[in-house]
Amino acid sequence: MIDLQTQYLGLNLSNPLVAAASALSKRTSIVKRMEDAGISAVVMYSLFEEQITHDSLAFNYFMERGTERFAESLDYFPNLERYNVGPDEYLNQIRKNKEAVDIPIIGSLNGVSNSGWIKYAKEMEQAGADALELNTYYVTTNPDLEACQVEDNYFELVKAVCDNVDIPVAVKLSPFFTALPNFINLLIEAGAAGFVLFNRFIQPDIDVENMEVDTTLHLSSSAELLLPLRWMALLYGRIDADLALTSGVHTGVDLVKTIMAGANVAMVASEFVAQGIQRATEMLSEMENWMMAYNYESVGKMRGSMSQKNVENPAAYERANYMKALQTYDNKLP
Ligand SMILES: Cc1cc2nc3c(=O)[nH]c(=O)nc-3n(C[C@H](O)[C@H](O)[C@H](O)COP(=O)(O)O)c2cc1C
């Protein structure tokens, strides 16, 4: 019997397959199906700062520092009326999901200033959220803004939330930080108990027929797993916090890799959106079969086994093999 149990943010989970923040959690019937399919916890879709502040859209933090272009860009925010998911509705959805299932429900807040966040972080806790995920989706475009200012803003934001709730808080980060391990340690100091690697930014394309910027959200593929996988392997055993991997987990073998690199859990959205919730059951049994075939009796034993700490050639995760990799095609040139 394979033991798939894991812990994340102090929560005891039956296995490492968690539903990432997505619209799927807007329907309680889907959340119930997720539990039935074996998913061990659900991260709610995000309550966006724009939904909290709505009219004022005050993003004080960055605007105070002279980000005029950012003010212009506010015009491009979507019409939030269409989304019809204000804070009250969001809190109700947490309550409904909590009532319907026994698995943990993690609330998600998405924004860049701390105005409003503390209030809603507390209210999510009161609505029954077992933990919180903070997603600071901010693209730093202001040339006057220094890296340390951006990091200080994150620190203050995370600290403000952590100081005001009793449930554990994880931070969903982007991969674009200069000194990621150091920055993570700073956020641990601010009170973060876990990190979700990585936020998948929408990469706008250019529609040359209609001369428009195309912001379609493309679903991921397993190829996107490699970036968070590498960072997971580098961070495992080096930081004192839980780790969730998100981006590119589509199969049971992807799950195995995620755990071997050092994650406590894998958070999946695209696969469920594209192929349906029943994929969770298939992915879990694929992982279990793999573990049986390779004599791993528990997720605990497998965790971190292929991290930088535990492999024969730790430098492979850094730079050492870069030159060798580039030479792969030297003998195959046309
Ligand atoms: C339809 C959809 C909606 C999403 N909504 C949110 C959201 O509200 N908040 C958030 O932090 N991430 C959101 N995400 C990102 C996912 O949580 C996840 O981190 C990302 O898609 C990478 O995982 P994947 O490769 O399994 O899709 C969304 C993703 C999808 C596909």
PDBQT file of the ligand as one rigid body, heavy atoms in Angstrom, charges set to zero:
ROOT
HETATM    1  C1  LIG A 401      -8.882  29.290 -16.320  1.00  0.00    +0.000 C 
HETATM    2  C2  LIG A 401      -7.831  29.660 -15.318  1.00  0.00    +0.000 A 
HETATM    3  C3  LIG A 401      -8.140  30.565 -14.303  1.00  0.00    +0.000 A 
HETATM    4  C4  LIG A 401      -7.162  30.921 -13.362  1.00  0.00    +0.000 A 
HETATM    5  N1  LIG A 401      -7.478  31.796 -12.352  1.00  0.00    +0.000 NA
HETATM    6  C5  LIG A 401      -6.543  32.104 -11.425  1.00  0.00    +0.000 A 
HETATM    7  C6  LIG A 401      -6.856  32.953 -10.324  1.00  0.00    +0.000 A 
HETATM    8  O1  LIG A 401      -7.991  33.436 -10.169  1.00  0.00    +0.000 OA
HETATM    9  N2  LIG A 401      -5.862  33.243  -9.450  1.00  0.00    +0.000 N 
HETATM   10  C7  LIG A 401      -4.592  32.734  -9.556  1.00  0.00    +0.000 A 
HETATM   11  O2  LIG A 401      -3.737  33.005  -8.701  1.00  0.00    +0.000 OA
HETATM   12  N3  LIG A 401      -4.270  31.912 -10.586  1.00  0.00    +0.000 NA
HETATM   13  C8  LIG A 401      -5.209  31.590 -11.491  1.00  0.00    +0.000 A 
HETATM   14  N4  LIG A 401      -4.879  30.747 -12.521  1.00  0.00    +0.000 N 
HETATM   15  C9  LIG A 401      -3.506  30.204 -12.589  1.00  0.00    +0.000 C 
HETATM   16  C10 LIG A 401      -3.482  28.792 -11.981  1.00  0.00    +0.000 C 
HETATM   17  O3  LIG A 401      -3.784  28.837 -10.612  1.00  0.00    +0.000 OA
HETATM   18  C11 LIG A 401      -2.127  28.090 -12.143  1.00  0.00    +0.000 C 
HETATM   19  O4  LIG A 401      -1.177  28.632 -11.263  1.00  0.00    +0.000 OA
HETATM   20  C12 LIG A 401      -1.563  28.189 -13.562  1.00  0.00    +0.000 C 
HETATM   21  O5  LIG A 401      -2.573  27.991 -14.538  1.00  0.00    +0.000 OA
HETATM   22  C13 LIG A 401      -0.469  27.140 -13.773  1.00  0.00    +0.000 C 
HETATM   23  O6  LIG A 401      -0.947  25.842 -13.592  1.00  0.00    +0.000 OA
HETATM   24  P1  LIG A 401      -1.346  24.900 -14.853  1.00  0.00    +0.000 P 
HETATM   25  O7  LIG A 401      -0.137  24.741 -15.671  1.00  0.00    +0.000 OA
HETATM   26  O8  LIG A 401      -1.817  23.617 -14.225  1.00  0.00    +0.000 OA
HETATM   27  O9  LIG A 401      -2.454  25.604 -15.570  1.00  0.00    +0.000 OA
HETATM   28  C14 LIG A 401      -5.853  30.381 -13.458  1.00  0.00    +0.000 A 
HETATM   29  C15 LIG A 401      -5.567  29.467 -14.484  1.00  0.00    +0.000 A 
HETATM   30  C16 LIG A 401      -6.530  29.095 -15.408  1.00  0.00    +0.000 A 
HETATM   31  C17 LIG A 401      -6.185  28.097 -16.471  1.00  0.00    +0.000 C 
ENDROOT
TORSDOF 0
